[in-house]
Amino acid sequence: MTSLAPRFCAFGAERDVAAAVAEELGRRGGLGTLSPALRTLSEGTRAAAANEIGAVAAVASTVDLSAVLAVGWSRYAALQNAGRATSADPTASVVVELARHEITSEQHPYVDVLVNEVPVGRVNLEVRLELVVVGLAATVRAGRVVNLTGGDCEATATLAVERARVLSRSWRLDLPAQVPLGAGIPLTRTAAH
């Protein structure tokens, strides 16, 4: 079980992500297996590129949970309706029960390798976070989700380098009985400002 935090690395610690990527690249025979052009690079350049791939993967694995939820909830009709209603009436407060729903976030970072300013290869990564939320109630005021009550959240994160899965982790986010969200997560354009 993992506590709810605004920002977290989906795979534990960023250094663990970088190490897992380096290990996977080593297991697969290094960067040269990703692209024939990368085989021609010097050992030092390949090592620098592998380190950068690990660093990019670690940064991409760091999740802003409120941003992921905001994007997912921006598509949730009941929340959008509550957001519009409370934006129009600043004294209104609406509690929306969120049925079981899934929110998916994907990032597709990459590392370009250049030699003398000439591209010799690109290494593509994919970071995917899937959240399954059940039994959660959201309080909406002024077009923003300002409080969460109850609920369970199962999370799964995967990291792939050139479509080969490097890391995968599933866990349960421990949602406290009440989660005040400060200024809140905006649901409407006017609430975002």
C-alpha positions in Angstrom: 0.0 0.0 0.0 1.3 3.5 -0.9 0.1 6.7 0.7 -1.4 9.4 -1.5 1.2 12.0 -2.3 1.0 14.8 -4.8 4.1 13.7 -6.7 5.7 10.3 -6.6 7.9 8.0 -8.7 5.7 5.2 -10.0 8.5 2.7 -9.5 9.8 3.6 -6.1 12.9 5.7 -6.3 14.2 7.5 -9.4 17.6 5.9 -9.0 15.9 2.4 -9.2 14.3 3.3 -12.5 17.7 4.5 -14.0 19.4 1.3 -12.7 16.6 -1.0 -14.1 16.9 0.7 -17.5 20.7 0.3 -17.5 20.3 -3.4 -16.5 17.7 -4.0 -19.3 19.9 -2.3 -21.9 22.9 -4.5 -20.7 20.8 -7.6 -20.7 19.7 -6.9 -24.3 23.3 -6.3 -25.4 23.4 -2.6 -25.0 22.3 0.3 -27.2 23.6 -1.4 -30.4 20.6 -3.8 -30.3 18.2 -0.9 -30.4 19.5 0.6 -33.7 22.3 -0.6 -36.0 23.6 3.0 -36.2 24.1 3.1 -32.4 26.5 0.1 -32.7 29.1 2.4 -34.4 29.3 4.8 -31.5 32.2 4.8 -29.1 31.9 3.0 -25.8 31.9 6.3 -24.0 29.1 7.8 -26.2 27.0 4.6 -25.8 27.5 4.8 -22.0 26.5 8.5 -21.9 23.4 7.7 -24.0 22.4 4.8 -21.8 22.8 7.1 -18.7 20.6 9.7 -20.3 18.0 7.1 -21.3 17.8 6.1 -17.6 17.6 9.7 -16.4 14.8 10.5 -18.9 12.9 7.3 -17.8 13.2 8.3 -14.2 11.9 11.8 -14.8 9.0 10.5 -16.9 8.2 8.0 -14.2 7.6 10.8 -11.7 3.9 11.4 -11.6 1.9 14.4 -10.6 -1.2 12.6 -9.3 -3.4 15.7 -9.2 -2.6 16.4 -12.9 -3.4 12.8 -13.9 -6.6 12.9 -12.0 -7.5 16.3 -13.4 -7.0 15.0 -17.0 -9.0 11.9 -16.3 -11.8 13.7 -14.5 -12.1 16.3 -17.2 -13.7 13.6 -19.2 -16.1 12.5 -16.5 -19.5 14.0 -17.3 -20.9 14.1 -13.8 -17.8 16.0 -12.5 -17.9 18.4 -15.5 -21.6 19.1 -14.8 -20.8 19.8 -11.2 -17.8 22.0 -12.2 -20.0 24.1 -14.5 -22.8 24.4 -11.9 -20.5 25.5 -9.1 -18.6 27.9 -11.4 -21.9 29.6 -12.2 -22.8 29.7 -8.5 -19.9 30.3 -6.1 -22.0 29.4 -3.1 -22.8 26.0 -4.4 -21.2 22.8 -3.3 -21.9 19.4 -5.1 -20.9 15.9 -3.9 -20.4 13.6 -6.8 -20.2 9.8 -6.3 -17.7 8.4 -8.7 -18.6 5.0 -10.0 -15.7 2.6 -10.7 -13.6 4.3 -13.4 -10.3 4.0 -15.0 -7.8 6.8 -15.7 -4.8 6.2 -18.0 -1.9 8.4 -18.5 0.9 7.8 -21.0 4.1 9.6 -21.8 6.3 9.0 -24.8 9.7 10.6 -24.1 12.7 9.8 -26.2 16.5 10.4 -26.4 18.1 11.4 -29.7 21.7 10.5 -30.1 23.7 12.9 -32.2 27.3 12.7 -33.5 28.8 16.0 -34.7 25.2 17.4 -34.8 24.0 14.5 -37.1 21.3 12.3 -35.7 22.4 8.6 -35.5 19.5 7.2 -33.6 16.5 7.7 -31.4 15.5 5.6 -28.4 11.8 5.7 -27.6 10.4 5.1 -24.1 6.8 4.7 -22.9 5.6 5.3 -19.4 2.0 4.2 -18.7 0.0 4.7 -15.5 -3.4 3.1 -15.0 -5.6 4.0 -12.1 -8.7 2.1 -11.2 -10.8 4.1 -8.7 -13.8 2.6 -6.9 -16.2 4.1 -4.3 -14.9 7.6 -4.2 -16.9 10.8 -3.6 -15.7 14.1 -4.8 -16.7 17.5 -3.4 -16.9 20.2 -6.1 -16.8 23.9 -5.3 -16.2 26.9 -7.6 -15.5 24.5 -10.5 -12.8 22.5 -8.6 -12.6 19.2 -6.9 -11.7 20.3 -3.4 -12.1 17.1 -1.3 -12.2 13.4 -1.8 -13.9 11.0 0.5 -13.4 7.3 0.9 -12.7 5.0 -2.0 -10.0 2.6 -3.2 -7.5 3.1 -5.9 -5.4 0.3 -7.6 -2.5 1.5 -9.7 -0.4 -0.1 -12.4 2.7 1.5 -14.0 4.8 0.1 -16.8 8.0 1.4 -18.4 9.1 0.2 -21.8 12.2 1.0 -23.8 11.7 0.4 -27.6 8.5 -1.5 -26.7 10.3 -3.9 -24.4 8.9 -3.8 -20.9 11.6 -2.8 -18.4 9.6 -2.3 -15.3 6.1 -3.0 -14.1 4.5 -2.4 -10.8 1.0 -2.7 -9.3 0.0 -1.4 -6.0 -2.9 -0.1 -4.0 -3.0 3.6 -3.2 -4.0 4.1 0.4 -6.7 6.8 0.3 -7.4 8.4 3.7 -11.0 8.8 4.7 -10.8 12.5 3.7 -8.4 14.0 1.3 -8.6 17.8 1.2 -7.1 19.1 -2.0 -6.3 22.7 -1.0 -7.2 25.1 -3.8 -8.6 22.0 -5.6 -8.2 20.4 -9.0 -9.8 22.5 -11.8 -12.6 20.9 -13.8 -13.4 23.9 -16.0 -11.4 26.5 -17.9 -12.5 29.3 -15.7 -11.6 27.3 -12.6 -8.1 26.7 -13.9 -7.2 30.4 -13.6 
